[in-house]
Amino acid sequence: MGRDSKILKVELQSLGVKIEAVEKGRKGGAGPAAGRTLIFGGLKANVPTLSRFVESSPYSITPADDRYILKKDGKPIMEVSFPAPKFYGFKTKDGIPYWKIALLHGDDCLATTVVQRCVYWNTRARCKFCGIELSLQHGMTIERKTAAQILEVALAAKDDGVKHVTLTIGTVPGPDKGIRALAEVGKVLREEAGLPVHVQFEPPRRLELLDELYGCADTVGAHIESFDATTLREIAPCKAAIGFERYRETWRRCVSLFGENQVSSFLIVGVGESDASVIKGSEELATLGVYPFVVPLRPIPGTLLEDAIPPPPSRMLRIYEAVADILKDYGLSWRRCKAGCVRCGACSAIGDFERA
């Protein structure tokens, strides 16, 4: 993988790509939806395909016989491919298509949202970038997945080349915030499918609840999204209300349980913060042994930020290079992460910029 491929990934994730005669991706979800994963130049990249800003992108993909050609301003650049999971063609024992239970992220990660609801969704406190309930509204998934359903899909996906699993959840009512539901599924997957598991959750008030994840997950994520307090209040009021200190307490507790490099936090670029905020926040995370998973904003149609524009590639390049230096200084790397978004790396180029 050369520098040119890394730069192309950054450009595609900031500018998006128009796709002809190919399914363009899921509408909604808890993560960076409205996109497709491409394989090219020795790397994988989940890139925007459905967002409104994509209409002005210079990049496009067109089919040519049984191949797909990436073009810029109509001129061919290179051949790309799309992961084609075979397990999407099956149904569970109760008749639900596997792709409604869990999806392939990147090229080797199975991901699912265990509960496709969030207590903040219909409130002023909701995260403006999140589309967790949109995929449910579009009939792309079911509201709650059981451990048995997810295990059935995971076993088939493992035969299809999947190597790890990501479990997310909308914040659910109750003091555990959904942690116990994640622990139940994670335990089954680790013991019966033999797959490393990553789980993501809202920090609970009672830190001892985090201990229930030990033995049920290999890596965890508690996502602050932004270290700029004003920005956080604007884009994720629910997270701002939780407060930075509870996030810090959660990260410390999780690092004590799972170890350095096995805890992560998303940092979104392009929602009003400064470069310095992202870089300083990344260093704060790194000092705790937490991996800063830096991503450009993904404006998902149907969300409160659907008309936003991602940060330009030049800005992402500056930030990636600065954060990559921090990762090196603190000995953090996606290569040592056992499971999850950091291990997958399709939605961010930070891992591609890590120094050897």
PyMOL commands that set and color helices and strands:
alter all, ss='L'
color gray80, all
select helices_A, chain A and resi 3-15+52-56+86-89+98-101+134-137+147-159+179-193+207-213+229-235+237-242+244-258+275-287+313-330+334-336+341-344+351-353
alter helices_A, ss='H'
color red, helices_A
select strands_A, chain A and resi 18-19+35-40+43-48+59-64+67-72+75-80+103-105+109-113+164-168+197-200+219-221+263-269+290-296
alter strands_A, ss='S'
color yellow, strands_A
deselect
rebuild
show_as cartoon
